[in-house]
């Protein structure tokens, strides 16, 4: 697979990664190597092989989403260190393009 430096810049942008120009060639090499390996995997005959989702049991391992109290000084420290905030509300970048909500 051949990827240009522009392809790497685009992938980095989609991933919200900032890559310095002098490191583009290194990342291009890494990504070409990874994609080459994935391409080899597509050649493996998987006919008759049952689908496999996880090596773990299919029991839901998610914990409940519960607020946990913390020391007020720790809370204030986190809030103060956040780059974009309004009072105790912390603003994070939109995940989807074109959305600002």
N, C-alpha and C positions, 0 to 999 in steps of 0.2 A: 504494500500500500504506500502511496506517495502522498505526503501532506506538505503543503507549502507553509511558509512562515505566517502567511495571512490566515491559513486554516487554524494554526495553533493560536494566533491572536484571537480569532473568533471563538474557538472552544474555550479559551481562558476567559473571555468576556462573558460567555454564557454561564461559566462556572463562577463568575465573580472573583476571578483570580487576577492579580496584577503580576505580570511576568516581565522582567526587564529584557530589553531587546538582546542583550548579550547572552541571555540564557535561553532564547527561543530555540536555537539549534539543539541544545541539550534536551529540552522537553520534546522537541519534534522527534528526536531519536528514540526517546523512551516510549512515546505514544505509538510510533511506528512498530516498535518491538512488541508492545502489548497487543496491538491490533493484529499483528502477524500471528501471534499465538492464538488469539481468538479465532482467526481465520482457519488455523489448523484444527481447532476443536470442531468447527463446522463440518469437517471432513469425516469425523468419527461416525460410524454407523450405529445409530441408537434404535433401530427397529427392534421391537420386542423387549425393549428395556422400559420398565415401569417408571412413570414420572416420580421424581424424588424432590421433595420440597425442602426438607431440612434433616439434619442428622439428629435433631432433638425431637422429643415427642411433640405432638401437635397440641399440647396444652397451652392455653394463653398465659404468657409469662408477664404480661404488662401489669404494672402496679396501678393502683388507683391514683388519680391525679388529685392530690390533697396538698393544701397549703401547709407549710411547716413553719412554725415561728422561728425567728432568728433574733439575735442580739440587735438592738436598735442602732448601735454604732456601726455594726457590720452592714445593715440595711442602708444607712445613710452613706456609708463609704461607697457602696456599689452604685447607688443613685448618683452621687456626686461625680463618680468616675465615668459615667455614661456620657458619650459625646453629644447626643441629641435627646433632650428631655424637656418636659413641661411639668414642673412640680415633681410629683412622684411617678408620673407617667413616662415611660421610656419609649422612644421612637426608634423603630428598626426599619431597614430598607424594605420596600415592597418586593415580594417574591416573584410576581408575574409582571412581565413587561407591560407598560402602559397603565398599570394600576398604581394609584397613589394613596388609596384608602388604607 
